[in-house]
Every structure is written in structure tokens, then in C-alpha cells.
Amino acid sequence: MDRRSLRLAVASATLGVTALAVLLAPPTTEATAAAPSGTIEGALGFNVFVRDLVQLDSGEIEGPLAVGGPVRWFGDFPVASVTPGEFIAPGDSVPSALVAAQGLVFPPSNRGELTVAIPSGGHPAPPPPGYAKVGGPSAVSVYSAGEQTWIVPHGQGPRYPAVVAVGAGQNAESVGRATGIDFAAVFTHLQSTSHDMAECQNTVRLTDLTGKPLPARIPPGTLAVVDLSRGGNVLNISAPNLGALATVIFSGPPSASSTLLVNVDIPVGQDQFTWAVPRFLGASVAEAPYLLWNFPGSASVVLNGAGALPGTVLGPRAELGIFGGGTVIGQVVADELAVGPGGDSPDGNLVRHAVNAVPLDCADPTPTEPGPSATPTASPSPAPTATGSPSASPYGRPPRP
């Protein structure tokens, strides 16, 4: 990836608050991330890892966010409210809780805080410190006071109402320094991984509570039992059949010795799959690392409604939307991502932090006889005021100078 040099300009230093204007353009060189070797190790432990564009409207991301393009937000939105993750960029000593490789698109209303590694209303305990990394052709001003940092459009003051508020003292050089993440290379790997996983043979048969296999075409509102008695389990299922499930019960809790890979086949010619996430029984936060939902194609995937989806969502070619007040408990990998608006859930559209632990290989190469509800997965299509003492603000957000 060709990049130009990073340019920093010092604007001013007043009232004990260092103000630095940063003109960020691509640096001349950028280290390439280490070659990933597991399912989504290339995502470097980020809660949300996106190739192109992230739009944040309403909700919360508990863990770190990284995007190879810009980040755009439309109101108050917390990122890394529980953990900044473990990825530390070259030259830093604090994890990168927000990586916006191609800069920031500030709210059109000129209002709204994107908080980074700062407590939220739902998570009042302060997370460990985390940094914001802002690259690409953008222009911002960075103000730092103690253990707080504010990033605003270039030339605006620290009390500008549209801001990235960072829960760590960070200078402008660190904000603009390259992360070493080669998003293009990582996503080439992730797309290949997703394709390979989609070719795993089915080992799981969906049944009803009596053990009777579900029909080839599952009727809406169906309850399904998933048998996880094998070691590594693979379920290949069509999007229409997946969308027909209202309740999913696991025969035993997913675990390191009993993982589940679900390959979702979206029919050729269908541009969007809108999924009202069903109720899951037998899997929540502790079990989420051992579930992986693989969407290998390029169709848009919309998770709609207030359901909670345990497990990582892997859609490296897909545009993904999380709407309606739902929750994803796991990592999210997508080409583009939109979170919100919509939903009456008090948690909004929530992405909880749980790092994937489902292995890359088809753990059990001996398939069961495919159940009538399992369908082969098609190959994906080729490749989203400055005076006085600051006062305390709600939800643990830092006072601004």
C-alpha cells in the first residue's frame, strides 16, 4: 500500500493543555502484519475488524475497533468500553482501542462523542487505557490533558461538540503513527479462510425435541436442537432455513472440545439476507468463543431485532448491519459495517467482546449423513469553555478542558 509521509504541526499550548494540530497523510512505509495462521487470527483480537467503512449510529462496542477505511458516527457511541484489547502498534506502549486507517468522518450535526476506552452507562467500571490511531488523508486537532485526549476537526477548539474522547493521555504523533496493519493482505487471507471453511462437510443434523430430523424446508417459527456431541461440529445451512428458526437449543454447551462452525449459504442472486436472530438456549458469553457464523459470500447481511447472537460473525466480503437493538457476543469481521439505528433494547445495538477460538480446519473430516435441513454451501461471489476547572460528566466520560 503506497503511503506518503506523516506531517505534524504544533498549534498551541494553553492553560496547561497541549493542543496539537495533526495533518495526517499516509506514511511512506507501513509494516505488514504477521501472516495469520488460525481462523481469524489476522483480526489481531479486535472485537470489530472491518476492511472498508464503519458507520456508528446507536449502540456500543465493548472491545477494540479497527477499520482499514474511515470511521463515521452520528451521535454518542462508546468503543472499547470494557477492554482496549491487546494489539499494541509499533512505537506505542498502550493498546490500540480504535484504528481508523483512513481517518474520521465527524457527525453531520457537528455533535456527538465517540468515546474510546472510557466507561459507558452500561459499563461504569473504567477499562484499561487505550489509544486512538487515526490515519489516512484527514485533518484533526488533538488536545491532551493528563490521562485524557480529545480529537476534533482541524482548527476547532477542545470544547467542539463533535469529538473523539480517548481515555488515555496521547500525543498527536502517536495518534497519527502507522499501526503496521496491512488490511488488504489480512482480508485477502480472511476471504480465503472463509471460502475454505465453507467447503467443510456437514456433520450436524438439526432435530426437534423428540430427535426427529427437521424437514428439508424448515417452516417459520421452528425450534431446532443442535447436537454437539462430536468434537468439531459443522453445520451447513441455507439462509432461508436459518431465518426460519425461532429457537435454537444446544444439546450441550459449546466448548473448546465441542466447537460449532455454521456455514450460511445465501442463494445466488440474493443481494441481502435479513436475519431476525433467534433465541439461543445453552450458549452465552462463556460459550461464544466456540461458535463461528461464516458468511462467505458478498451479499449484505442484516442482523435485525433484539436477539443475542453468541459467536463470531465472519463475513469478510459482506456488508454487515446490526440493527433493532440486538447483540453480537463475539468478534465481527466484515467488508463494511453499520451499527444502528433502531431498537428499544436498553443496550442498544451491542457488540460484546469474546475472541474466537474455533479452529480453521474441519475438525472432524468424517461427515454424518447430511440432514435434510443442511444444504451445501455455494462458493462465494468474487470480491464495508476553556476557562475554569472542568466539571465531571455523566457515565464516566472525561471532563474537557
C-alpha positions as CSV (number, residue, x, y, z in Angstrom):
1,M,0.0,0.0,0.0
2,D,1.6,3.3,-1.1
3,R,1.7,5.9,1.6
4,R,3.1,9.4,1.9
5,S,4.8,10.9,4.9
6,L,3.1,11.9,8.1
7,R,3.1,15.6,8.8
8,L,2.6,17.1,12.2
9,A,2.1,20.7,13.2
10,V,2.1,22.1,16.7
11,A,-0.8,24.6,17.1
12,S,-0.6,25.9,20.6
13,A,-0.2,25.2,24.3
14,T,-2.5,27.0,26.6
15,L,-3.9,26.5,30.2
16,G,-1.6,23.6,30.7
17,V,-3.4,21.7,27.9
18,T,-1.3,20.8,24.9
19,A,-3.0,21.4,21.6
20,L,-1.6,19.8,18.5
21,A,-3.0,20.0,15.0
22,V,-2.3,16.9,13.0
23,L,-2.4,16.7,9.3
24,L,-2.5,13.0,8.7
25,A,-1.5,11.6,5.3
26,P,-0.3,8.1,4.6
27,P,3.3,7.4,5.8
28,T,5.9,6.4,3.3
29,T,6.1,2.8,4.6
30,E,4.0,0.6,6.7
31,A,4.9,-2.6,8.3
32,T,3.0,-5.7,7.3
33,A,1.1,-7.6,9.9
34,A,2.4,-11.0,10.7
35,A,0.9,-13.7,8.5
36,P,-2.2,-15.1,10.3
37,S,-2.4,-18.8,10.9
38,G,-5.8,-19.5,12.5
39,T,-9.4,-18.9,11.6
40,I,-9.4,-15.2,12.2
41,E,-6.0,-14.6,13.9
42,G,-5.4,-11.9,11.2
43,A,-8.1,-9.8,13.0
44,L,-5.5,-9.4,15.8
45,G,-8.0,-9.8,18.6
46,F,-10.1,-6.8,17.6
47,N,-13.7,-7.0,18.7
48,V,-14.7,-5.5,15.3
49,F,-12.4,-5.7,12.3
50,V,-13.5,-4.2,9.0
51,R,-11.9,-3.7,5.7
52,D,-13.5,-0.6,4.3
53,L,-16.0,1.6,6.2
54,V,-17.6,1.6,9.7
55,Q,-20.7,3.7,10.5
56,L,-21.9,4.0,14.1
57,D,-25.3,5.4,14.9
58,S,-26.6,3.9,18.1
59,G,-25.2,1.2,20.3
60,E,-21.9,0.2,21.9
61,I,-18.8,-1.9,21.1
62,E,-17.2,-3.3,24.2
63,G,-13.9,-4.1,22.7
64,P,-11.4,-2.5,20.3
65,L,-12.4,-1.5,16.7
66,A,-10.1,-1.5,13.7
67,V,-11.1,-0.4,10.1
68,G,-9.0,-0.1,7.0
69,G,-11.1,2.8,5.9
70,P,-12.8,5.7,7.8
71,V,-15.0,5.7,10.9
72,R,-18.2,7.7,10.8
73,W,-20.5,8.3,13.7
74,F,-23.8,10.1,14.2
75,G,-24.1,10.6,17.9
76,D,-22.7,9.4,21.2
77,F,-21.2,6.0,20.8
78,P,-18.8,4.1,23.1
79,V,-16.0,1.9,21.7
80,A,-13.7,-0.3,23.9
81,S,-15.9,0.5,26.9
82,V,-14.8,-2.8,28.6
83,T,-11.4,-3.6,27.1
84,P,-8.9,-1.9,24.6
85,G,-7.7,-5.3,23.5
86,E,-4.1,-6.4,23.3
87,F,-2.8,-5.1,20.0
88,I,-0.1,-2.5,20.5
89,A,1.1,-0.6,17.5
90,P,4.8,0.0,16.9
91,G,6.2,2.8,19.0
92,D,3.3,2.7,21.5
93,S,3.0,1.2,24.9
94,V,-0.8,1.2,25.2
95,P,-3.2,-1.0,23.1
96,S,-4.9,0.5,20.1
97,A,-8.5,0.6,21.1
98,L,-9.6,2.5,17.9
99,V,-7.9,2.2,14.5
100,A,-9.3,4.3,11.7
101,A,-6.8,3.8,9.0
102,Q,-8.4,6.3,6.6
103,G,-9.4,8.9,9.1
104,L,-12.6,10.2,10.8
105,V,-15.9,11.5,9.3
106,F,-17.3,13.7,12.0
107,P,-21.1,13.8,12.6
108,P,-23.0,15.9,10.1
109,S,-24.8,17.5,13.0
110,N,-21.4,18.6,14.4
111,R,-22.4,16.9,17.7
112,G,-21.7,13.5,19.2
113,E,-18.9,11.9,21.3
114,L,-17.1,8.8,20.0
115,T,-15.6,7.6,23.3
116,V,-12.6,5.3,23.3
117,A,-11.7,3.2,26.3
118,I,-13.9,5.3,28.6
119,P,-16.7,3.9,30.9
120,S,-20.2,3.9,29.4
121,G,-23.6,4.0,31.0
122,G,-23.8,0.2,30.8
123,H,-20.3,-0.4,31.9
124,P,-19.4,2.1,34.6
125,A,-16.1,0.5,35.6
126,P,-13.2,2.1,33.8
127,P,-11.4,-0.1,31.2
128,P,-7.6,-0.2,30.9
129,P,-6.2,2.7,28.9
130,G,-6.5,2.6,25.1
131,Y,-5.2,4.7,22.2
132,A,-6.9,6.1,19.1
133,K,-5.0,5.7,15.8
134,V,-6.1,7.9,13.0
135,G,-4.5,7.7,9.6
136,G,-5.3,8.5,6.0
137,P,-5.9,11.9,4.4
138,S,-7.6,13.5,7.4
139,A,-7.1,16.7,9.3
140,V,-7.7,16.8,13.1
141,S,-6.6,18.7,16.1
142,V,-5.5,16.7,19.2
143,Y,-5.8,18.1,22.8
144,S,-4.3,16.2,25.7
145,A,-4.6,16.9,29.4
146,G,-3.4,14.4,31.9
147,E,-4.9,11.0,31.2
148,Q,-7.5,12.3,28.7
149,T,-7.3,13.2,25.0
150,W,-9.8,14.8,22.6
151,I,-9.7,14.7,18.8
152,V,-11.7,17.3,16.9
153,P,-11.7,18.6,13.3
154,H,-8.6,20.5,12.5
155,G,-8.7,24.1,13.7
156,Q,-11.5,23.5,16.2
157,G,-11.1,24.0,20.0
158,P,-11.1,21.3,22.6
159,R,-14.8,22.0,23.5
160,Y,-16.0,21.4,20.0
161,P,-19.2,19.3,20.4
162,A,-18.2,16.6,17.9
163,V,-15.2,14.8,19.4
164,V,-13.3,11.5,19.8
165,A,-12.7,11.3,23.5
166,V,-9.9,8.9,24.5
167,G,-9.4,7.5,27.9
168,A,-5.6,7.9,27.9
169,G,-3.1,10.7,27.6
170,Q,-1.9,10.5,24.0
171,N,0.1,12.9,21.9
172,A,-0.5,13.8,18.3
173,E,2.5,11.9,17.0
174,S,1.1,8.7,18.5
175,V,-2.4,9.4,17.1
176,G,-1.0,9.6,13.6
177,R,1.6,6.9,13.8
178,A,1.1,3.9,11.5
179,T,-0.2,0.7,13.1
180,G,1.6,-1.8,10.9
181,I,-1.7,-3.4,10.0
182,D,-1.9,-4.3,6.3
183,F,-5.7,-4.5,5.9
184,A,-5.6,-5.6,2.3
185,A,-3.3,-8.5,3.0
186,V,-5.2,-9.6,6.1
187,F,-8.6,-9.5,4.3
188,T,-7.2,-11.5,1.4
189,H,-6.3,-14.2,3.9
190,L,-9.7,-13.9,5.7
191,Q,-11.6,-14.2,2.4
192,S,-9.7,-17.3,1.5
193,T,-10.2,-18.7,5.0
194,S,-13.9,-18.1,4.9
195,H,-14.1,-19.8,1.5
196,D,-12.2,-22.8,2.7
197,M,-14.3,-23.2,5.8
198,A,-17.5,-23.1,3.7
199,E,-16.3,-26.3,2.0
200,C,-16.2,-28.3,5.2
201,Q,-18.6,-31.2,5.1
202,N,-21.7,-31.2,7.2
203,T,-21.5,-33.1,10.5
204,V,-24.6,-31.8,12.3
205,R,-28.3,-32.7,11.9
206,L,-30.9,-30.4,13.2
207,T,-33.8,-32.1,15.0
208,D,-36.8,-31.3,17.0
209,L,-37.2,-32.0,20.7
210,T,-38.0,-35.7,20.0
211,G,-34.9,-36.2,17.9
212,K,-36.8,-36.2,14.6
213,P,-34.8,-34.5,11.8
214,L,-36.2,-31.2,10.6
215,P,-37.7,-31.1,7.1
216,A,-35.7,-30.0,4.0
217,R,-37.6,-26.7,4.0
218,I,-37.9,-25.6,7.6
219,P,-41.2,-23.7,8.3
220,P,-41.1,-20.3,10.1
221,G,-41.1,-20.4,13.9
222,T,-39.3,-23.7,14.2
223,L,-37.4,-24.9,17.3
224,A,-34.2,-26.7,16.5
225,V,-31.9,-28.8,18.6
226,V,-28.2,-28.9,17.7
227,D,-26.3,-32.0,18.8
228,L,-22.7,-31.0,19.8
229,S,-21.7,-34.5,21.0
230,R,-18.9,-34.6,18.4
231,G,-15.6,-32.7,18.8
232,G,-15.6,-30.2,16.0
233,N,-19.0,-29.7,14.5
234,V,-20.0,-28.2,11.2
235,L,-23.5,-27.1,10.1
236,N,-24.1,-26.1,6.5
237,I,-27.4,-24.4,6.3
238,S,-29.3,-22.2,3.7
239,A,-30.1,-18.7,4.7
240,P,-33.9,-19.4,4.3
241,N,-33.7,-22.3,6.7
242,L,-31.6,-20.4,9.2
243,G,-34.1,-17.5,9.0
244,A,-36.9,-19.9,9.8
245,L,-35.5,-20.8,13.2
246,A,-37.2,-19.1,16.2
247,T,-35.4,-21.0,18.9
248,V,-32.0,-22.9,18.9
249,I,-31.2,-25.3,21.7
250,F,-27.7,-26.8,22.1
251,S,-27.5,-30.4,23.4
252,G,-24.5,-29.4,25.4
253,P,-22.6,-26.1,25.9
254,P,-20.2,-25.2,23.2
255,S,-16.6,-25.6,24.5
256,A,-13.0,-25.9,23.4
257,S,-13.7,-29.7,22.9
258,S,-17.0,-29.2,21.2
259,T,-17.0,-26.2,18.8
260,L,-19.5,-25.3,16.1
261,L,-18.9,-23.8,12.7
262,V,-22.0,-22.7,10.9
263,N,-21.7,-22.0,7.1
264,V,-24.6,-19.9,5.8
265,D,-25.4,-20.3,2.2
266,I,-27.2,-17.2,0.8
267,P,-28.8,-18.2,-2.5
268,V,-27.2,-16.9,-5.7
269,G,-28.8,-13.7,-6.8
270,Q,-30.0,-12.7,-3.3
271,D,-28.4,-9.4,-2.5
272,Q,-29.4,-9.2,1.1
273,F,-30.1,-11.6,3.9
274,T,-32.1,-10.1,6.8
275,W,-32.0,-12.3,9.8
276,A,-34.2,-12.0,12.8
277,V,-31.8,-13.6,15.3
278,P,-33.5,-16.4,17.1
279,R,-33.4,-17.2,20.8
280,F,-30.4,-19.3,21.8
281,L,-30.6,-21.7,24.8
282,G,-27.4,-23.2,26.1
283,A,-24.9,-20.6,24.9
284,S,-24.0,-17.1,26.1
285,V,-20.8,-15.2,26.9
286,A,-18.7,-18.1,28.2
287,E,-19.6,-20.3,25.2
288,A,-19.4,-17.6,22.5
289,P,-15.7,-18.2,21.6
290,Y,-16.6,-21.7,20.4
291,L,-19.3,-20.6,17.9
292,L,-18.5,-19.2,14.4
293,W,-21.0,-18.0,11.9
294,N,-19.4,-17.9,8.4
295,F,-20.9,-15.8,5.6
296,P,-18.5,-16.5,2.7
297,G,-20.4,-14.6,0.0
298,S,-20.7,-10.9,-0.9
299,A,-24.4,-10.4,-0.1
300,S,-25.4,-7.9,2.6
301,V,-26.2,-9.5,6.0
302,V,-28.6,-7.6,8.3
303,L,-28.9,-8.8,11.9
304,N,-32.3,-7.4,12.9
305,G,-34.3,-7.4,16.2
306,A,-33.4,-7.6,19.8
307,G,-32.0,-11.2,19.8
308,A,-28.5,-12.0,21.1
309,L,-26.2,-14.0,18.7
310,P,-23.5,-15.9,20.5
311,G,-20.3,-16.4,18.5
312,T,-18.1,-14.7,16.0
313,V,-19.6,-13.3,12.7
314,L,-17.1,-13.9,9.8
315,G,-18.2,-12.1,6.6
316,P,-15.0,-10.7,5.1
317,R,-16.8,-10.0,1.7
318,A,-20.1,-8.8,3.2
319,E,-21.7,-5.6,4.2
320,L,-23.0,-6.2,7.7
321,G,-25.7,-4.3,9.6
322,I,-26.6,-4.7,13.3
323,F,-30.0,-3.1,13.8
324,G,-33.0,-3.3,16.0
325,G,-31.3,-3.4,19.4
326,G,-29.7,-6.8,19.0
327,T,-26.4,-8.1,20.4
328,V,-23.5,-10.0,18.9
329,I,-21.4,-11.8,21.5
330,G,-18.1,-12.3,19.7
331,Q,-15.9,-10.8,17.1
332,V,-17.3,-9.2,14.0
333,V,-15.3,-9.3,10.7
334,A,-16.9,-7.6,7.6
335,D,-16.1,-5.7,4.5
336,E,-18.3,-2.8,5.7
337,L,-20.3,-2.4,9.0
338,A,-23.2,-0.3,10.2
339,V,-24.3,-0.4,13.8
340,G,-27.7,1.1,14.5
341,P,-30.1,2.8,14.4
342,G,-33.2,1.3,15.8
343,G,-34.3,-0.9,18.7
344,D,-35.8,-0.4,22.1
345,S,-33.3,-2.6,24.0
346,P,-31.6,-0.6,26.8
347,D,-28.3,-2.0,25.5
348,G,-29.0,-0.6,22.0
349,N,-27.1,-2.4,19.3
350,L,-24.3,-4.1,21.3
351,V,-21.2,-5.9,20.3
352,R,-19.8,-7.8,23.3
353,H,-16.1,-8.8,23.5
354,A,-15.4,-12.5,23.1
355,V,-12.4,-13.7,20.9
356,N,-13.0,-16.5,18.5
357,A,-11.5,-19.9,19.4
358,V,-13.0,-22.1,16.6
359,P,-10.2,-23.9,14.7
360,L,-9.6,-23.3,11.0
361,D,-9.6,-26.9,9.8
362,C,-12.7,-29.1,9.5
363,A,-12.1,-30.7,12.9
364,D,-13.9,-34.0,12.1
365,P,-13.3,-35.0,8.4
366,T,-15.8,-37.8,8.7
367,P,-19.2,-36.3,7.8
368,T,-22.5,-37.6,9.1
369,E,-25.2,-38.2,6.6
370,P,-26.3,-34.6,5.8
371,G,-29.6,-33.9,7.5
372,P,-32.5,-32.6,5.3
373,S,-32.1,-29.2,6.8
374,A,-28.4,-28.9,5.9
375,T,-27.7,-27.6,2.4
376,P,-24.3,-27.4,0.6
377,T,-22.7,-24.1,0.7
378,A,-22.1,-22.4,-2.6
379,S,-18.8,-20.8,-3.5
380,P,-18.9,-17.1,-2.7
381,S,-19.0,-14.5,-5.4
382,P,-15.7,-12.7,-6.1
383,A,-14.9,-9.9,-4.1
384,P,-17.9,-2.2,4.0
385,T,-15.3,26.7,27.8
386,A,-11.6,26.6,28.0
387,T,-11.5,28.6,31.3
388,G,-12.1,27.4,34.8
389,S,-12.0,23.9,36.2
390,P,-13.7,21.2,34.1
391,S,-16.7,19.5,35.8
392,A,-17.4,15.8,35.9
393,S,-19.6,14.4,33.0
394,P,-22.0,11.5,33.1
395,Y,-21.1,7.9,32.6
396,G,-17.5,8.4,33.5
397,R,-16.8,10.5,30.4
398,P,-13.9,12.8,31.0
399,P,-14.2,16.5,31.6
400,R,-12.9,18.5,28.7
401,P,-10.6,21.5,29.0
